[in-house]
Amino acid sequence: MENNKFVTNLLFPLMAIVIFVIVAGILGILFMVFEHFTFHGASEPWGVVIIGTLLVVLIPALAAVAQKYIGEK
């Protein structure tokens, strides 16, 4: 039982780090590709700013809606 607790204490933080790196990498690649194909050479990359703003606003809003929906059940 003690060995299982030790593995769990190491596994969850490592999984969190790996998931964070994967999500950050995907977002970084998405932003670079979007900026390259839409505003390559433009002085101001508004497409990337708009997508970043939507992510900042929509993810917490969707989480709040999901929490309200799950909380009712």
mmCIF file of the N, C-alpha and C atoms, coordinates in Angstrom:
data_MODEL
# 
_entry.id   MODEL 
# 
loop_
_atom_site.group_PDB 
_atom_site.id 
_atom_site.type_symbol 
_atom_site.label_atom_id 
_atom_site.label_alt_id 
_atom_site.label_comp_id 
_atom_site.label_asym_id 
_atom_site.label_entity_id 
_atom_site.label_seq_id 
_atom_site.pdbx_PDB_ins_code 
_atom_site.Cartn_x 
_atom_site.Cartn_y 
_atom_site.Cartn_z 
_atom_site.occupancy 
_atom_site.B_iso_or_equiv 
_atom_site.pdbx_formal_charge 
_atom_site.auth_seq_id 
_atom_site.auth_comp_id 
_atom_site.auth_asym_id 
_atom_site.auth_atom_id 
_atom_site.pdbx_PDB_model_num 
ATOM 1   N N  . MET A 1 1  ? 0.818   -1.195 0.000   1.00 0.00 ? 1  MET A N  1 
ATOM 2   C CA . MET A 1 1  ? 0.000   0.000  0.000   1.00 0.00 ? 1  MET A CA 1 
ATOM 3   C C  . MET A 1 1  ? 0.862   1.259  0.000   1.00 0.00 ? 1  MET A C  1 
ATOM 4   N N  . GLU A 1 2  ? 1.957   1.224  0.753   1.00 0.00 ? 2  GLU A N  1 
ATOM 5   C CA . GLU A 1 2  ? 2.841   2.386  0.819   1.00 0.00 ? 2  GLU A CA 1 
ATOM 6   C C  . GLU A 1 2  ? 3.494   2.668  -0.537  1.00 0.00 ? 2  GLU A C  1 
ATOM 7   N N  . ASN A 1 3  ? 3.832   1.625  -1.294  1.00 0.00 ? 3  ASN A N  1 
ATOM 8   C CA . ASN A 1 3  ? 4.440   1.782  -2.603  1.00 0.00 ? 3  ASN A CA 1 
ATOM 9   C C  . ASN A 1 3  ? 3.466   2.432  -3.574  1.00 0.00 ? 3  ASN A C  1 
ATOM 10  N N  . ASN A 1 4  ? 2.192   2.061  -3.507  1.00 0.00 ? 4  ASN A N  1 
ATOM 11  C CA . ASN A 1 4  ? 1.168   2.631  -4.381  1.00 0.00 ? 4  ASN A CA 1 
ATOM 12  C C  . ASN A 1 4  ? 1.005   4.121  -4.108  1.00 0.00 ? 4  ASN A C  1 
ATOM 13  N N  . LYS A 1 5  ? 1.054   4.531  -2.847  1.00 0.00 ? 5  LYS A N  1 
ATOM 14  C CA . LYS A 1 5  ? 0.927   5.941  -2.485  1.00 0.00 ? 5  LYS A CA 1 
ATOM 15  C C  . LYS A 1 5  ? 2.126   6.732  -3.011  1.00 0.00 ? 5  LYS A C  1 
ATOM 16  N N  . PHE A 1 6  ? 3.312   6.157  -2.927  1.00 0.00 ? 6  PHE A N  1 
ATOM 17  C CA . PHE A 1 6  ? 4.520   6.809  -3.417  1.00 0.00 ? 6  PHE A CA 1 
ATOM 18  C C  . PHE A 1 6  ? 4.454   7.021  -4.926  1.00 0.00 ? 6  PHE A C  1 
ATOM 19  N N  . VAL A 1 7  ? 4.004   5.997  -5.646  1.00 0.00 ? 7  VAL A N  1 
ATOM 20  C CA . VAL A 1 7  ? 3.885   6.097  -7.109  1.00 0.00 ? 7  VAL A CA 1 
ATOM 21  C C  . VAL A 1 7  ? 2.854   7.149  -7.479  1.00 0.00 ? 7  VAL A C  1 
ATOM 22  N N  . THR A 1 8  ? 1.739   7.160  -6.765  1.00 0.00 ? 8  THR A N  1 
ATOM 23  C CA . THR A 1 8  ? 0.702   8.145  -7.043  1.00 0.00 ? 8  THR A CA 1 
ATOM 24  C C  . THR A 1 8  ? 1.204   9.562  -6.781  1.00 0.00 ? 8  THR A C  1 
ATOM 25  N N  . ASN A 1 9  ? 1.953   9.741  -5.703  1.00 0.00 ? 9  ASN A N  1 
ATOM 26  C CA . ASN A 1 9  ? 2.487   11.068 -5.381  1.00 0.00 ? 9  ASN A CA 1 
ATOM 27  C C  . ASN A 1 9  ? 3.479   11.561 -6.428  1.00 0.00 ? 9  ASN A C  1 
ATOM 28  N N  . LEU A 1 10 ? 4.131   10.672 -7.121  1.00 0.00 ? 10 LEU A N  1 
ATOM 29  C CA . LEU A 1 10 ? 5.046   11.069 -8.190  1.00 0.00 ? 10 LEU A CA 1 
ATOM 30  C C  . LEU A 1 10 ? 4.347   11.160 -9.545  1.00 0.00 ? 10 LEU A C  1 
ATOM 31  N N  . LEU A 1 11 ? 3.369   10.301 -9.765  1.00 0.00 ? 11 LEU A N  1 
ATOM 32  C CA . LEU A 1 11 ? 2.742   10.204 -11.078 1.00 0.00 ? 11 LEU A CA 1 
ATOM 33  C C  . LEU A 1 11 ? 1.889   11.424 -11.416 1.00 0.00 ? 11 LEU A C  1 
ATOM 34  N N  . PHE A 1 12 ? 1.077   11.902 -10.491 1.00 0.00 ? 12 PHE A N  1 
ATOM 35  C CA . PHE A 1 12 ? 0.183   13.015 -10.802 1.00 0.00 ? 12 PHE A CA 1 
ATOM 36  C C  . PHE A 1 12 ? 0.913   14.316 -11.126 1.00 0.00 ? 12 PHE A C  1 
ATOM 37  N N  . PRO A 1 13 ? 1.931   14.716 -10.367 1.00 0.00 ? 13 PRO A N  1 
ATOM 38  C CA . PRO A 1 13 ? 2.668   15.917 -10.774 1.00 0.00 ? 13 PRO A CA 1 
ATOM 39  C C  . PRO A 1 13 ? 3.383   15.758 -12.123 1.00 0.00 ? 13 PRO A C  1 
ATOM 40  N N  . LEU A 1 14 ? 3.930   14.580 -12.376 1.00 0.00 ? 14 LEU A N  1 
ATOM 41  C CA . LEU A 1 14 ? 4.584   14.363 -13.668 1.00 0.00 ? 14 LEU A CA 1 
ATOM 42  C C  . LEU A 1 14 ? 3.586   14.403 -14.815 1.00 0.00 ? 14 LEU A C  1 
ATOM 43  N N  . MET A 1 15 ? 2.407   13.823 -14.602 1.00 0.00 ? 15 MET A N  1 
ATOM 44  C CA . MET A 1 15 ? 1.362   13.881 -15.640 1.00 0.00 ? 15 MET A CA 1 
ATOM 45  C C  . MET A 1 15 ? 0.928   15.322 -15.880 1.00 0.00 ? 15 MET A C  1 
ATOM 46  N N  . ALA A 1 16 ? 0.829   16.122 -14.824 1.00 0.00 ? 16 ALA A N  1 
ATOM 47  C CA . ALA A 1 16 ? 0.443   17.524 -14.969 1.00 0.00 ? 16 ALA A CA 1 
ATOM 48  C C  . ALA A 1 16 ? 1.479   18.293 -15.786 1.00 0.00 ? 16 ALA A C  1 
ATOM 49  N N  . ILE A 1 17 ? 2.751   18.029 -15.520 1.00 0.00 ? 17 ILE A N  1 
ATOM 50  C CA . ILE A 1 17 ? 3.813   18.709 -16.267 1.00 0.00 ? 17 ILE A CA 1 
ATOM 51  C C  . ILE A 1 17 ? 3.784   18.304 -17.736 1.00 0.00 ? 17 ILE A C  1 
ATOM 52  N N  . VAL A 1 18 ? 3.613   17.024 -18.011 1.00 0.00 ? 18 VAL A N  1 
ATOM 53  C CA . VAL A 1 18 ? 3.581   16.539 -19.392 1.00 0.00 ? 18 VAL A CA 1 
ATOM 54  C C  . VAL A 1 18 ? 2.376   17.121 -20.131 1.00 0.00 ? 18 VAL A C  1 
ATOM 55  N N  . ILE A 1 19 ? 1.211   17.123 -19.503 1.00 0.00 ? 19 ILE A N  1 
ATOM 56  C CA . ILE A 1 19 ? 0.018   17.673 -20.148 1.00 0.00 ? 19 ILE A CA 1 
ATOM 57  C C  . ILE A 1 19 ? 0.185   19.160 -20.398 1.00 0.00 ? 19 ILE A C  1 
ATOM 58  N N  . PHE A 1 20 ? 0.772   19.883 -19.444 1.00 0.00 ? 20 PHE A N  1 
ATOM 59  C CA . PHE A 1 20 ? 1.000   21.312 -19.622 1.00 0.00 ? 20 PHE A CA 1 
ATOM 60  C C  . PHE A 1 20 ? 1.934   21.579 -20.797 1.00 0.00 ? 20 PHE A C  1 
ATOM 61  N N  . VAL A 1 21 ? 3.001   20.822 -20.898 1.00 0.00 ? 21 VAL A N  1 
ATOM 62  C CA . VAL A 1 21 ? 3.958   21.001 -21.992 1.00 0.00 ? 21 VAL A CA 1 
ATOM 63  C C  . VAL A 1 21 ? 3.295   20.703 -23.341 1.00 0.00 ? 21 VAL A C  1 
ATOM 64  N N  . ILE A 1 22 ? 2.476   19.675 -23.391 1.00 0.00 ? 22 ILE A N  1 
ATOM 65  C CA . ILE A 1 22 ? 1.793   19.320 -24.645 1.00 0.00 ? 22 ILE A CA 1 
ATOM 66  C C  . ILE A 1 22 ? 0.816   20.420 -25.052 1.00 0.00 ? 22 ILE A C  1 
ATOM 67  N N  . VAL A 1 23 ? -0.002  20.890 -24.113 1.00 0.00 ? 23 VAL A N  1 
ATOM 68  C CA . VAL A 1 23 ? -0.981  21.937 -24.434 1.00 0.00 ? 23 VAL A CA 1 
ATOM 69  C C  . VAL A 1 23 ? -0.272  23.233 -24.828 1.00 0.00 ? 23 VAL A C  1 
ATOM 70  N N  . ALA A 1 24 ? 0.768   23.607 -24.098 1.00 0.00 ? 24 ALA A N  1 
ATOM 71  C CA . ALA A 1 24 ? 1.504   24.825 -24.429 1.00 0.00 ? 24 ALA A CA 1 
ATOM 72  C C  . ALA A 1 24 ? 2.164   24.715 -25.803 1.00 0.00 ? 24 ALA A C  1 
ATOM 73  N N  . GLY A 1 25 ? 2.708   23.549 -26.118 1.00 0.00 ? 25 GLY A N  1 
ATOM 74  C CA . GLY A 1 25 ? 3.318   23.351 -27.427 1.00 0.00 ? 25 GLY A CA 1 
ATOM 75  C C  . GLY A 1 25 ? 2.305   23.434 -28.551 1.00 0.00 ? 25 GLY A C  1 
ATOM 76  N N  . ILE A 1 26 ? 1.153   22.816 -28.350 1.00 0.00 ? 26 ILE A N  1 
ATOM 77  C CA . ILE A 1 26 ? 0.099   22.866 -29.374 1.00 0.00 ? 26 ILE A CA 1 
ATOM 78  C C  . ILE A 1 26 ? -0.376  24.296 -29.573 1.00 0.00 ? 26 ILE A C  1 
ATOM 79  N N  . LEU A 1 27 ? -0.593  25.023 -28.486 1.00 0.00 ? 27 LEU A N  1 
ATOM 80  C CA . LEU A 1 27 ? -1.019  26.421 -28.621 1.00 0.00 ? 27 LEU A CA 1 
ATOM 81  C C  . LEU A 1 27 ? 0.051   27.269 -29.293 1.00 0.00 ? 27 LEU A C  1 
ATOM 82  N N  . GLY A 1 28 ? 1.312   27.048 -28.953 1.00 0.00 ? 28 GLY A N  1 
ATOM 83  C CA . GLY A 1 28 ? 2.388   27.799 -29.583 1.00 0.00 ? 28 GLY A CA 1 
ATOM 84  C C  . GLY A 1 28 ? 2.456   27.550 -31.081 1.00 0.00 ? 28 GLY A C  1 
ATOM 85  N N  . ILE A 1 29 ? 2.354   26.297 -31.463 1.00 0.00 ? 29 ILE A N  1 
ATOM 86  C CA . ILE A 1 29 ? 2.364   25.959 -32.888 1.00 0.00 ? 29 ILE A CA 1 
ATOM 87  C C  . ILE A 1 29 ? 1.141   26.546 -33.585 1.00 0.00 ? 29 ILE A C  1 
ATOM 88  N N  . LEU A 1 30 ? -0.024  26.460 -32.944 1.00 0.00 ? 30 LEU A N  1 
ATOM 89  C CA . LEU A 1 30 ? -1.251  27.025 -33.521 1.00 0.00 ? 30 LEU A CA 1 
ATOM 90  C C  . LEU A 1 30 ? -1.109  28.520 -33.754 1.00 0.00 ? 30 LEU A C  1 
ATOM 91  N N  . PHE A 1 31 ? -0.586  29.232 -32.768 1.00 0.00 ? 31 PHE A N  1 
ATOM 92  C CA . PHE A 1 31 ? -0.403  30.677 -32.923 1.00 0.00 ? 31 PHE A CA 1 
ATOM 93  C C  . PHE A 1 31 ? 0.607   30.999 -34.019 1.00 0.00 ? 31 PHE A C  1 
ATOM 94  N N  . MET A 1 32 ? 1.699   30.261 -34.093 1.00 0.00 ? 32 MET A N  1 
ATOM 95  C CA . MET A 1 32 ? 2.698   30.527 -35.132 1.00 0.00 ? 32 MET A CA 1 
ATOM 96  C C  . MET A 1 32 ? 2.142   30.262 -36.522 1.00 0.00 ? 32 MET A C  1 
ATOM 97  N N  . VAL A 1 33 ? 1.420   29.158 -36.680 1.00 0.00 ? 33 VAL A N  1 
ATOM 98  C CA . VAL A 1 33 ? 0.852   28.830 -37.988 1.00 0.00 ? 33 VAL A CA 1 
ATOM 99  C C  . VAL A 1 33 ? -0.205  29.851 -38.377 1.00 0.00 ? 33 VAL A C  1 
ATOM 100 N N  . PHE A 1 34 ? -1.058  30.202 -37.429 1.00 0.00 ? 34 PHE A N  1 
ATOM 101 C CA . PHE A 1 34 ? -2.107  31.184 -37.728 1.00 0.00 ? 34 PHE A CA 1 
ATOM 102 C C  . PHE A 1 34 ? -1.508  32.530 -38.104 1.00 0.00 ? 34 PHE A C  1 
ATOM 103 N N  . GLU A 1 35 ? -0.487  32.954 -37.382 1.00 0.00 ? 35 GLU A N  1 
ATOM 104 C CA . GLU A 1 35 ? 0.152   34.229 -37.692 1.00 0.00 ? 35 GLU A CA 1 
ATOM 105 C C  . GLU A 1 35 ? 0.850   34.176 -39.042 1.00 0.00 ? 35 GLU A C  1 
ATOM 106 N N  . HIS A 1 36 ? 1.441   33.045 -39.366 1.00 0.00 ? 36 HIS A N  1 
ATOM 107 C CA . HIS A 1 36 ? 2.159   32.929 -40.628 1.00 0.00 ? 36 HIS A CA 1 
ATOM 108 C C  . HIS A 1 36 ? 1.211   32.990 -41.824 1.00 0.00 ? 36 HIS A C  1 
ATOM 109 N N  . PHE A 1 37 ? 0.090   32.280 -41.741 1.00 0.00 ? 37 PHE A N  1 
ATOM 110 C CA . PHE A 1 37 ? -0.800  32.201 -42.897 1.00 0.00 ? 37 PHE A CA 1 
ATOM 111 C C  . PHE A 1 37 ? -1.777  33.364 -43.007 1.00 0.00 ? 37 PHE A C  1 
ATOM 112 N N  . THR A 1 38 ? -1.979  34.123 -41.953 1.00 0.00 ? 38 THR A N  1 
ATOM 113 C CA . THR A 1 38 ? -2.950  35.212 -42.048 1.00 0.00 ? 38 THR A CA 1 
ATOM 114 C C  . THR A 1 38 ? -2.304  36.585 -42.068 1.00 0.00 ? 38 THR A C  1 
ATOM 115 N N  . PHE A 1 39 ? -1.302  36.784 -41.243 1.00 0.00 ? 39 PHE A N  1 
ATOM 116 C CA . PHE A 1 39 ? -0.728  38.113 -41.121 1.00 0.00 ? 39 PHE A CA 1 
ATOM 117 C C  . PHE A 1 39 ? 0.775   38.109 -41.323 1.00 0.00 ? 39 PHE A C  1 
ATOM 118 N N  . HIS A 1 40 ? 1.262   37.276 -42.220 1.00 0.00 ? 40 HIS A N  1 
ATOM 119 C CA . HIS A 1 40 ? 2.698   37.196 -42.460 1.00 0.00 ? 40 HIS A CA 1 
ATOM 120 C C  . HIS A 1 40 ? 3.183   38.524 -43.037 1.00 0.00 ? 40 HIS A C  1 
ATOM 121 N N  . GLY A 1 41 ? 4.049   39.173 -42.327 1.00 0.00 ? 41 GLY A N  1 
ATOM 122 C CA . GLY A 1 41 ? 4.595   40.449 -42.785 1.00 0.00 ? 41 GLY A CA 1 
ATOM 123 C C  . GLY A 1 41 ? 3.788   41.640 -42.344 1.00 0.00 ? 41 GLY A C  1 
ATOM 124 N N  . ALA A 1 42 ? 2.651   41.434 -41.689 1.00 0.00 ? 42 ALA A N  1 
ATOM 125 C CA . ALA A 1 42 ? 1.861   42.563 -41.215 1.00 0.00 ? 42 ALA A CA 1 
ATOM 126 C C  . ALA A 1 42 ? 2.540   43.177 -40.001 1.00 0.00 ? 42 ALA A C  1 
ATOM 127 N N  . SER A 1 43 ? 2.288   44.447 -39.812 1.00 0.00 ? 43 SER A N  1 
ATOM 128 C CA . SER A 1 43 ? 2.937   45.122 -38.681 1.00 0.00 ? 43 SER A CA 1 
ATOM 129 C C  . SER A 1 43 ? 2.291   44.751 -37.350 1.00 0.00 ? 43 SER A C  1 
ATOM 130 N N  . GLU A 1 44 ? 1.003   44.426 -37.359 1.00 0.00 ? 44 GLU A N  1 
ATOM 131 C CA . GLU A 1 44 ? 0.322   44.069 -36.116 1.00 0.00 ? 44 GLU A CA 1 
ATOM 132 C C  . GLU A 1 44 ? -0.464  42.771 -36.312 1.00 0.00 ? 44 GLU A C  1 
ATOM 133 N N  . PRO A 1 45 ? -0.134  41.744 -35.572 1.00 0.00 ? 45 PRO A N  1 
ATOM 134 C CA . PRO A 1 45 ? -0.804  40.442 -35.727 1.00 0.00 ? 45 PRO A CA 1 
ATOM 135 C C  . PRO A 1 45 ? -2.124  40.368 -34.949 1.00 0.00 ? 45 PRO A C  1 
ATOM 136 N N  . TRP A 1 46 ? -3.168  41.022 -35.444 1.00 0.00 ? 46 TRP A N  1 
ATOM 137 C CA . TRP A 1 46 ? -4.439  41.082 -34.711 1.00 0.00 ? 46 TRP A CA 1 
ATOM 138 C C  . TRP A 1 46 ? -5.134  39.731 -34.641 1.00 0.00 ? 46 TRP A C  1 
ATOM 139 N N  . GLY A 1 47 ? -4.912  38.857 -35.587 1.00 0.00 ? 47 GLY A N  1 
ATOM 140 C CA . GLY A 1 47 ? -5.536  37.542 -35.530 1.00 0.00 ? 47 GLY A CA 1 
ATOM 141 C C  . GLY A 1 47 ? -5.098  36.756 -34.314 1.00 0.00 ? 47 GLY A C  1 
ATOM 142 N N  . VAL A 1 48 ? -3.818  36.813 -34.008 1.00 0.00 ? 48 VAL A N  1 
ATOM 143 C CA . VAL A 1 48 ? -3.288  36.116 -32.841 1.00 0.00 ? 48 VAL A CA 1 
ATOM 144 C C  . VAL A 1 48 ? -3.818  36.759 -31.562 1.00 0.00 ? 48 VAL A C  1 
ATOM 145 N N  . VAL A 1 49 ? -3.929  38.065 -31.550 1.00 0.00 ? 49 VAL A N  1 
ATOM 146 C CA . VAL A 1 49 ? -4.468  38.766 -30.379 1.00 0.00 ? 49 VAL A CA 1 
ATOM 147 C C  . VAL A 1 49 ? -5.924  38.378 -30.155 1.00 0.00 ? 49 VAL A C  1 
ATOM 148 N N  . ILE A 1 50 ? -6.691  38.292 -31.228 1.00 0.00 ? 50 ILE A N  1 
ATOM 149 C CA . ILE A 1 50 ? -8.105  37.928 -31.109 1.00 0.00 ? 50 ILE A CA 1 
ATOM 150 C C  . ILE A 1 50 ? -8.254  36.498 -30.609 1.00 0.00 ? 50 ILE A C  1 
ATOM 151 N N  . ILE A 1 51 ? -7.496  35.576 -31.148 1.00 0.00 ? 51 ILE A N  1 
ATOM 152 C CA . ILE A 1 51 ? -7.574  34.179 -30.686 1.00 0.00 ? 51 ILE A CA 1 
ATOM 153 C C  . ILE A 1 51 ? -7.146  34.074 -29.224 1.00 0.00 ? 51 ILE A C  1 
ATOM 154 N N  . GLY A 1 52 ? -6.096  34.753 -28.834 1.00 0.00 ? 52 GLY A N  1 
ATOM 155 C CA . GLY A 1 52 ? -5.661  34.734 -27.437 1.00 0.00 ? 52 GLY A CA 1 
ATOM 156 C C  . GLY A 1 52 ? -6.717  35.296 -26.507 1.00 0.00 ? 52 GLY A C  1 
ATOM 157 N N  . THR A 1 53 ? -7.347  36.387 -26.917 1.00 0.00 ? 53 THR A N  1 
ATOM 158 C CA . THR A 1 53 ? -8.411  36.979 -26.103 1.00 0.00 ? 53 THR A CA 1 
ATOM 159 C C  . THR A 1 53 ? -9.601  36.043 -26.000 1.00 0.00 ? 53 THR A C  1 
ATOM 160 N N  . LEU A 1 54 ? -9.964  35.406 -27.101 1.00 0.00 ? 54 LEU A N  1 
ATOM 161 C CA . LEU A 1 54 ? -11.074 34.452 -27.057 1.00 0.00 ? 54 LEU A CA 1 
ATOM 162 C C  . LEU A 1 54 ? -10.761 33.281 -26.128 1.00 0.00 ? 54 LEU A C  1 
ATOM 163 N N  . LEU A 1 55 ? -9.533  32.790 -26.155 1.00 0.00 ? 55 LEU A N  1 
ATOM 164 C CA . LEU A 1 55 ? -9.151  31.708 -25.253 1.00 0.00 ? 55 LEU A CA 1 
ATOM 165 C C  . LEU A 1 55 ? -9.253  32.142 -23.795 1.00 0.00 ? 55 LEU A C  1 
ATOM 166 N N  . VAL A 1 56 ? -8.792  33.361 -23.518 1.00 0.00 ? 56 VAL A N  1 
ATOM 167 C CA . VAL A 1 56 ? -8.811  33.862 -22.139 1.00 0.00 ? 56 VAL A CA 1 
ATOM 168 C C  . VAL A 1 56 ? -10.242 34.056 -21.649 1.00 0.00 ? 56 VAL A C  1 
ATOM 169 N N  . VAL A 1 57 ? -11.151 34.445 -22.533 1.00 0.00 ? 57 VAL A N  1 
ATOM 170 C CA . VAL A 1 57 ? -12.533 34.693 -22.126 1.00 0.00 ? 57 VAL A CA 1 
ATOM 171 C C  . VAL A 1 57 ? -13.373 33.418 -22.187 1.00 0.00 ? 57 VAL A C  1 
ATOM 172 N N  . LEU A 1 58 ? -13.238 32.631 -23.249 1.00 0.00 ? 58 LEU A N  1 
ATOM 173 C CA . LEU A 1 58 ? -14.132 31.494 -23.453 1.00 0.00 ? 58 LEU A CA 1 
ATOM 174 C C  . LEU A 1 58 ? -13.835 30.306 -22.540 1.00 0.00 ? 58 LEU A C  1 
ATOM 175 N N  . ILE A 1 59 ? -12.585 30.030 -22.248 1.00 0.00 ? 59 ILE A N  1 
ATOM 176 C CA . ILE A 1 59 ? -12.282 28.859 -21.417 1.00 0.00 ? 59 ILE A CA 1 
ATOM 177 C C  . ILE A 1 59 ? -12.860 29.010 -20.007 1.00 0.00 ? 59 ILE A C  1 
ATOM 178 N N  . PRO A 1 60 ? -12.678 30.137 -19.318 1.00 0.00 ? 60 PRO A N  1 
ATOM 179 C CA . PRO A 1 60 ? -13.330 30.261 -18.006 1.00 0.00 ? 60 PRO A CA 1 
ATOM 180 C C  . PRO A 1 60 ? -14.859 30.294 -18.104 1.00 0.00 ? 60 PRO A C  1 
ATOM 181 N N  . ALA A 1 61 ? -15.393 30.896 -19.179 1.00 0.00 ? 61 ALA A N  1 
ATOM 182 C CA . ALA A 1 61 ? -16.853 30.927 -19.335 1.00 0.00 ? 61 ALA A CA 1 
ATOM 183 C C  . ALA A 1 61 ? -17.402 29.517 -19.543 1.00 0.00 ? 61 ALA A C  1 
ATOM 184 N N  . LEU A 1 62 ? -16.741 28.728 -20.372 1.00 0.00 ? 62 LEU A N  1 
ATOM 185 C CA . LEU A 1 62 ? -17.182 27.348 -20.577 1.00 0.00 ? 62 LEU A CA 1 
ATOM 186 C C  . LEU A 1 62 ? -17.023 26.521 -19.310 1.00 0.00 ? 62 LEU A C  1 
ATOM 187 N N  . ALA A 1 63 ? -15.973 26.776 -18.544 1.00 0.00 ? 63 ALA A N  1 
ATOM 188 C CA . ALA A 1 63 ? -15.789 26.065 -17.279 1.00 0.00 ? 63 ALA A CA 1 
ATOM 189 C C  . ALA A 1 63 ? -16.888 26.421 -16.291 1.00 0.00 ? 63 ALA A C  1 
ATOM 190 N N  . ALA A 1 64 ? -17.296 27.681 -16.243 1.00 0.00 ? 64 ALA A N  1 
ATOM 191 C CA . ALA A 1 64 ? -18.375 28.092 -15.347 1.00 0.00 ? 64 ALA A CA 1 
ATOM 192 C C  . ALA A 1 64 ? -19.694 27.457 -15.753 1.00 0.00 ? 64 ALA A C  1 
ATOM 193 N N  . VAL A 1 65 ? -19.975 27.416 -17.045 1.00 0.00 ? 65 VAL A N  1 
ATOM 194 C CA . VAL A 1 65 ? -21.207 26.782 -17.526 1.00 0.00 ? 65 VAL A CA 1 
ATOM 195 C C  . VAL A 1 65 ? -21.186 25.283 -17.225 1.00 0.00 ? 65 VAL A C  1 
ATOM 196 N N  . ALA A 1 66 ? -20.060 24.648 -17.466 1.00 0.00 ? 66 ALA A N  1 
ATOM 197 C CA . ALA A 1 66 ? -19.943 23.215 -17.183 1.00 0.00 ? 66 ALA A CA 1 
ATOM 198 C C  . ALA A 1 66 ? -20.095 22.937 -15.687 1.00 0.00 ? 66 ALA A C  1 
ATOM 199 N N  . GLN A 1 67 ? -19.516 23.784 -14.849 1.00 0.00 ? 67 GLN A N  1 
ATOM 200 C CA . GLN A 1 67 ? -19.633 23.610 -13.403 1.00 0.00 ? 67 GLN A CA 1 
ATOM 201 C C  . GLN A 1 67 ? -21.079 23.775 -12.952 1.00 0.00 ? 67 GLN A C  1 
ATOM 202 N N  . LYS A 1 68 ? -21.761 24.735 -13.530 1.00 0.00 ? 68 LYS A N  1 
ATOM 203 C CA . LYS A 1 68 ? -23.168 24.944 -13.176 1.00 0.00 ? 68 LYS A CA 1 
ATOM 204 C C  . LYS A 1 68 ? -24.008 23.753 -13.624 1.00 0.00 ? 68 LYS A C  1 
ATOM 205 N N  . TYR A 1 69 ? -23.731 23.240 -14.808 1.00 0.00 ? 69 TYR A N  1 
ATOM 206 C CA . TYR A 1 69 ? -24.489 22.090 -15.329 1.00 0.00 ? 69 TYR A CA 1 
ATOM 207 C C  . TYR A 1 69 ? -24.198 20.837 -14.524 1.00 0.00 ? 69 TYR A C  1 
ATOM 208 N N  . ILE A 1 70 ? -22.935 20.594 -14.213 1.00 0.00 ? 70 ILE A N  1 
ATOM 209 C CA . ILE A 1 70 ? -22.566 19.412 -13.440 1.00 0.00 ? 70 ILE A CA 1 
ATOM 210 C C  . ILE A 1 70 ? -23.011 19.531 -11.997 1.00 0.00 ? 70 ILE A C  1 
ATOM 211 N N  . GLY A 1 71 ? -22.966 20.742 -11.457 1.00 0.00 ? 71 GLY A N  1 
ATOM 212 C CA . GLY A 1 71 ? -23.346 20.973 -10.075 1.00 0.00 ? 71 GLY A CA 1 
ATOM 213 C C  . GLY A 1 71 ? -24.827 20.710 -9.813  1.00 0.00 ? 71 GLY A C  1 
ATOM 214 N N  . GLU A 1 72 ? -25.670 20.863 -10.840 1.00 0.00 ? 72 GLU A N  1 
ATOM 215 C CA . GLU A 1 72 ? -27.105 20.618 -10.685 1.00 0.00 ? 72 GLU A CA 1 
ATOM 216 C C  . GLU A 1 72 ? -27.422 19.147 -10.576 1.00 0.00 ? 72 GLU A C  1 
ATOM 217 N N  . LYS A 1 73 ? -26.596 18.291 -11.151 1.00 0.00 ? 73 LYS A N  1 
ATOM 218 C CA . LYS A 1 73 ? -26.885 16.854 -11.151 1.00 0.00 ? 73 LYS A CA 1 
ATOM 219 C C  . LYS A 1 73 ? -26.437 16.229 -9.917  1.00 0.00 ? 73 LYS A C  1 
# 
